[in-house]
């Protein structure tokens, strides 16, 4: 894990996230970035490559629910120093893979097929079961010189069939065909284990806090 997090890498990842979610690009906010998301339970997000006074000042000044603060550090570096109204969210992990992923020999499980779509510079692959049910979905957004993978999801009743690996391999094929081989994503705890088997490395923590609504 890097001691000093690159603001450029965080910005490229965030741009890709915005492309995938079809929201406006981030704008600079002091030492970090600000995104107007517009969702009911994520109105805005502020993302900081490092912990500093900008983060603490926002934590003190914001009392509105569903505005996320995100920072590339351990939660114990700040959680006791901010107002109690903030709630820590599940730990995220920013990961990089600056070379082709390492896949075992894999094929699509019988009874499934692929569907492709795209928007902006985001490419979407769905794995669909014979009954028409969506089994797995994922996206890769191409921006700057990076391929940003987002919302890689396999439904519970279709897990443990290698669908996520196959999906990632197909998404990577698209990225490589467009000349993009610098891969970025933010993983959950569970996803991190999968990505590490494919050659991804932990770049930094991605720690989130939010004030939930009372209702």
C-alpha positions in Angstrom: 0.0 0.0 0.0 1.3 3.4 -1.0 2.4 5.8 1.8 1.5 8.8 -0.4 -1.6 8.6 -2.5 -1.5 10.2 -6.0 -4.1 12.9 -6.5 -4.1 12.1 -10.2 -4.9 8.5 -9.6 -7.8 9.3 -7.3 -9.1 11.9 -9.8 -8.9 9.4 -12.7 -10.8 6.8 -10.6 -13.4 9.3 -9.6 -13.9 10.5 -13.2 -14.5 6.8 -14.2 -16.9 6.4 -11.3 -18.8 9.5 -12.6 -18.9 8.2 -16.1 -20.3 4.8 -14.9 -22.9 6.5 -12.7 -23.8 9.2 -15.3 -23.2 12.1 -13.0 -21.1 15.3 -13.6 -17.3 15.1 -13.4 -15.6 16.0 -10.1 -14.5 19.5 -9.5 -11.5 20.5 -7.4 -12.4 21.3 -3.7 -9.3 22.5 -1.8 -7.0 19.4 -1.6 -9.7 17.0 -2.8 -12.6 16.7 -5.2 -16.4 17.3 -5.0 -19.1 15.4 -7.0 -22.8 16.3 -7.1 -24.3 12.8 -7.2 -28.0 13.7 -6.8 -29.1 10.4 -5.3 -31.6 10.3 -2.4 -29.1 8.6 -0.2 -25.9 10.1 -1.7 -26.5 13.8 -2.5 -22.8 14.7 -2.8 -19.4 13.2 -2.1 -16.1 14.9 -1.2 -13.0 12.7 -1.9 -9.6 13.4 -0.4 -6.4 11.7 -1.4 -5.0 12.6 2.1 -6.2 13.4 5.5 -5.8 17.1 6.4 -7.6 20.2 7.8 -9.9 20.3 4.7 -11.5 17.0 5.7 -11.8 18.0 9.3 -13.3 21.4 8.5 -16.0 19.7 6.3 -16.8 17.2 9.0 -17.4 20.0 11.5 -19.4 22.2 9.1 -21.8 19.6 7.5 -24.9 18.5 9.4 -27.0 17.6 6.4 -27.6 13.8 5.8 -26.3 11.8 2.9 -23.2 13.8 2.0 -20.3 11.5 2.0 -16.7 12.3 3.0 -14.1 9.9 1.6 -10.4 9.7 2.4 -7.5 7.5 1.7 -6.5 6.6 5.2 -7.3 4.4 8.2 -10.5 5.3 10.0 -8.7 5.3 13.4 -6.7 8.4 12.1 -9.8 10.6 12.4 -12.9 8.9 13.8 -12.4 10.1 17.3 -11.7 13.6 16.1 -15.0 14.3 14.3 -18.6 14.9 15.5 -20.5 11.8 16.6 -23.2 12.5 14.0 -20.9 10.9 11.3 -21.2 7.1 10.8 -18.3 5.0 9.4 -19.2 2.9 6.4 -17.9 -0.5 5.3 -14.2 -0.3 4.4 -13.3 0.2 0.8 -10.0 -0.6 -0.9 -8.6 1.3 -3.9 -6.7 -1.2 -6.0 -4.5 -1.0 -9.1 -3.4 -3.5 -11.8 -1.0 -1.9 -14.3 -0.5 -5.0 -16.3 -2.9 -7.6 -17.8 -4.9 -9.5 -15.2 -3.9 -13.1 -14.5 -6.8 -15.4 -15.3 -7.0 -19.1 -15.0 -8.3 -21.0 -18.0 -12.0 -20.0 -17.9 -15.1 -20.4 -19.9 -18.7 -19.2 -19.4 -20.7 -21.7 -17.4 -23.3 -23.6 -19.4 -26.7 -22.0 -19.5 -25.5 -18.4 -19.6 -24.9 -15.9 -22.3 -23.4 -12.4 -22.6 -25.1 -9.1 -23.4 -23.2 -5.9 -24.3 -24.1 -2.2 -24.2 -22.3 1.1 -23.9 -22.8 4.7 -23.0 -20.4 7.7 -22.7 -17.1 5.8 -22.7 -18.5 3.1 -20.4 -18.9 -0.5 -21.5 -21.4 -2.8 -19.8 -21.5 -6.6 -19.9 -24.3 -8.6 -18.5 -24.3 -12.4 -17.9 -27.8 -13.6 -18.4 -29.3 -17.0 -17.4 -31.5 -19.1 -19.7 -34.6 -17.9 -17.9 -33.7 -14.3 -18.7 -32.5 -13.5 -15.2 -29.5 -11.3 -14.8 -26.8 -13.3 -13.1 -23.9 -10.9 -13.2 -23.1 -7.4 -14.4 -20.1 -5.1 -14.5 -18.8 -1.9 -16.2 -15.5 -0.5 -17.3 -15.2 3.3 -18.0 -12.2 4.6 -20.1 -10.9 8.0 -19.1 -7.4 9.7 -19.2 -5.1 6.6 -19.5 -7.1 4.4 -17.1 -9.7 1.7 -17.2 -12.0 2.1 -14.2 -14.0 -1.0 -13.2 -17.3 -0.4 -11.4 -20.3 -2.2 -9.9 -19.1 -5.7 -10.5 -22.0 -7.7 -9.1 -23.0 -11.4 -9.2 -26.4 -12.3 -7.8 -26.3 -14.7 -4.8 -28.0 -17.6 -6.5 -25.5 -17.4 -9.4 -22.3 -17.2 -7.3 -19.4 -19.7 -7.2 -19.7 -20.4 -10.9 -16.8 -18.2 -12.0 -19.1 -15.6 -13.5 -17.3 -12.6 -12.0 -13.9 -13.8 -13.3 -15.3 -14.4 -16.8 -17.0 -11.0 -16.7 -13.8 -9.2 -15.7 -11.9 -11.0 -18.4 -14.4 -9.8 -21.0 -14.3 -6.2 -19.7 -10.5 -6.3 -19.8 -10.6 -7.4 -23.4 -12.6 -4.3 -24.3 -10.3 -2.0 -22.4 -7.2 -3.6 -24.0 -8.7 -3.3 -27.5 -9.1 0.5 -26.9 -5.5 0.7 -25.7 -6.2 1.0 -21.9 -4.1 -1.2 -19.6 -3.9 0.8 -16.4 -6.7 -0.6 -14.3 -8.3 1.0 -11.2 -11.2 0.2 -8.9 -12.5 0.5 -5.4 -13.3 -2.9 -3.9 -15.3 -4.2 -1.0 -13.7 -6.6 1.5 -15.1 -9.6 -0.4 -14.2 -8.2 -3.8 -10.6 -7.4 -2.7 -9.9 -11.1 -2.2 -11.1 -11.9 -5.8 -9.1 -9.1 -7.4 -5.9 -10.1 -5.5 -6.1 -13.6 -7.1 -6.2 -11.8 -10.5 -3.0 -9.8 -9.9 -4.5 -6.6 -8.5 -2.6 -4.8 -5.7 -3.9 -2.7 -2.8 -3.1 1.0 -3.5 -4.8 2.7 -0.6 -7.7 2.5 1.8 -10.9 4.2 0.7 -12.7 5.1 3.9 -16.2 6.7 3.9 -18.3 8.5 6.5 -21.8 9.9 6.2 -24.6 11.4 8.3 -27.7 9.1 7.9 -31.1 10.6 8.1 -33.1 10.0 11.2 -36.2 8.5 9.5 
